[in-house]
Amino acid sequence: MAYHFKLETVLGLRRNLEEVAQQKLARELTLLEQHKLRLAELKQQRQELIAEFEEEKRQQMLAPVFALYVEGIFRKEQEVEDGLARIEAQQGAVVQARAELTVKVQDKKVMEKARERDYQKFLLAGLKKEQNEADEMMVLRFGRKGNLH
């Protein structure tokens, strides 16, 4: 008689949910990394714009050009702030995805422990059955009173 765990489908579901949670965490981490790269790129662009502005300030500059540079620097700083906010939000999403994964792993481990305990009971029941059969054969062979030829 082969062993069959009654809750095998639930265990399979828990494994699948854990895998989905792992994939979600991987996506969130990838997105966080992309946001960090974009922020570094924005900071670099801002620094280049400031350097270009400083270079232009050394020479005479028309007021509209000056205002254009100031406005450009201001917008780059806003983009950097937005990038920081996106990173902060994404870090929250990563923390949440990690927490979900932890819960899914614990749920799966609980089911695997239940399966292991059930399997141990199955083995013990098999051993008891074998022992009962052996005892029964001894009784049939030698009788109940212990007639040992």
C-alpha positions in Angstrom: 0.0 0.0 0.0 1.5 3.3 -1.1 1.5 6.4 1.1 -0.8 9.2 0.2 -1.0 12.5 2.0 -4.6 13.7 2.2 -3.6 17.4 2.0 -1.2 17.0 -0.9 -3.1 19.5 -3.0 -2.9 22.1 -0.2 0.8 21.5 0.1 1.2 21.9 -3.7 -0.8 25.2 -3.5 1.4 26.5 -0.6 4.5 25.7 -2.7 3.0 27.5 -5.7 2.1 30.5 -3.5 5.7 30.6 -2.1 7.1 30.6 -5.7 4.8 33.4 -6.7 5.9 35.4 -3.7 9.5 34.8 -4.6 8.9 36.0 -8.1 7.1 39.1 -6.8 10.0 39.9 -4.5 12.4 39.5 -7.4 10.3 41.9 -9.5 10.2 44.5 -6.7 13.9 44.3 -6.1 14.6 44.7 -9.8 12.3 47.7 -9.9 14.1 49.2 -6.9 17.4 48.7 -8.6 16.0 50.5 -11.8 14.8 53.4 -9.7 18.3 53.7 -8.0 20.0 53.7 -11.4 17.5 56.3 -12.7 18.2 58.5 -9.6 21.9 58.2 -10.2 21.4 59.2 -13.8 19.3 62.2 -12.8 21.9 63.4 -10.2 24.6 63.1 -12.9 22.5 65.2 -15.3 21.8 67.8 -12.6 25.6 68.0 -11.9 26.4 68.4 -15.6 23.7 71.1 -15.9 25.1 73.0 -12.9 28.6 72.7 -14.2 27.5 74.0 -17.6 25.7 76.9 -15.9 28.8 77.8 -13.9 30.8 77.7 -17.1 28.3 80.0 -18.8 28.2 82.4 -15.8 31.8 83.2 -16.3 31.0 84.9 -19.5 28.3 87.5 -20.1 24.9 85.8 -20.3 21.5 87.2 -21.3 18.8 87.3 -18.7 16.5 84.8 -20.5 19.3 82.3 -20.8 20.1 82.7 -17.1 16.5 82.1 -16.3 16.4 79.1 -18.5 19.4 77.6 -16.7 17.9 78.3 -13.3 14.6 76.8 -14.3 16.3 73.7 -15.7 18.3 73.2 -12.6 15.2 73.6 -10.5 13.3 71.0 -12.6 16.3 68.5 -12.3 16.2 69.0 -8.5 12.5 68.2 -8.5 13.1 65.1 -10.6 15.7 64.0 -8.1 13.3 64.5 -5.3 10.7 62.5 -7.2 13.2 59.8 -7.7 14.0 59.7 -4.0 10.3 59.4 -3.2 9.9 56.6 -5.8 12.9 54.8 -4.2 11.4 55.2 -0.7 8.0 53.9 -1.9 9.7 51.0 -3.7 11.7 50.1 -0.6 8.3 49.8 1.2 7.0 47.5 -1.5 10.2 45.4 -1.1 9.6 45.1 2.6 6.0 44.2 2.1 7.0 41.5 -0.5 9.6 40.1 1.9 6.9 39.9 4.6 4.5 38.1 2.3 7.2 35.7 1.3 8.0 35.0 4.9 4.4 34.1 5.6 4.2 31.9 2.5 7.4 30.0 3.5 6.0 29.5 7.0 2.7 28.2 5.7 4.5 25.8 3.4 6.8 24.6 6.3 3.7 23.9 8.5 2.2 21.8 5.7 5.5 19.9 5.2 5.7 19.2 8.9 2.1 17.9 8.9 3.0 15.7 5.9 6.1 14.4 7.7 4.1 13.6 10.9 1.4 11.9 8.8 4.1 9.9 7.0 5.6 8.8 10.3 2.1 7.7 11.5 1.8 5.8 8.2 5.1 4.0 8.8 4.2 3.2 12.4 0.9 1.8 11.4 2.6 -0.4 8.8 5.1 -1.7 11.4 2.2 -2.4 13.8 0.3 -4.2 11.0 3.4 -6.3 10.2 3.9 -7.1 13.9 0.2 -8.1 14.3 0.5 -10.3 11.2 3.7 -11.9 12.6 2.0 -12.5 16.0 -1.0 -14.0 14.2 1.3 -16.4 12.3 3.0 -17.4 15.5 -0.4 -18.0 17.2 -1.5 -20.1 14.2 1.7 -22.0 14.2 2.2 -22.7 17.8 -1.2 -22.0 19.4 -2.3 -19.5 22.1 -0.8 -21.3 25.1 2.7 -21.2 23.8 3.0 -24.8 22.7 6.6 -24.8 21.5 7.3 -28.3 20.3 
